[in-house]
Amino acid sequence: MTQDFVQTAAGDIVNLSTVKRVQLVGSTVIFYHVDNTQTSYAFASGDEAITFFIDLEAILGPSSVSDPLVYSMVPSSMAVTSGPIAATITGKSFDATAQAFLVNASGSFSLGAAFVDSTQLTATVPNSLGVGVYDLIYTDDNGKVFRKPNAFNVY
């Protein structure tokens, strides 16, 4: 269930459906609204924590939230003399048409990614990589692209 409003300890009502940005500054949470107004809540020194959830899909729209995101690649490194090695890429909103590449100044190398589900791909890191740090690039047939900098290291 999504709440559109939240009441602060001071009794102020914050309309979350109009929030475009949230900022934490020291002990103050500032809610910036689409009409360029602000609502803030300052924590007292005895307050232990605050937890709030923002429905980004409601604020940003479904296409922003459903864009693919790569969390990790395991393993994240290998010796230049090893390979090819099997790897697992985890994230969200992966598509069955996904492709993955390792890229640096020396070139782009396909990982032959295989779709497992919307959160996981399997891949093969080729033995043709030279020493260096590589970015991981995710692409799919829907035109979605995500770049994870410094995702893989060959030493």
Order of alpha helices (4+ residues) and beta strands (2+ residues): beta-beta-beta-beta-beta-alpha-alpha-beta-beta-beta-beta-beta-beta-beta-beta-beta
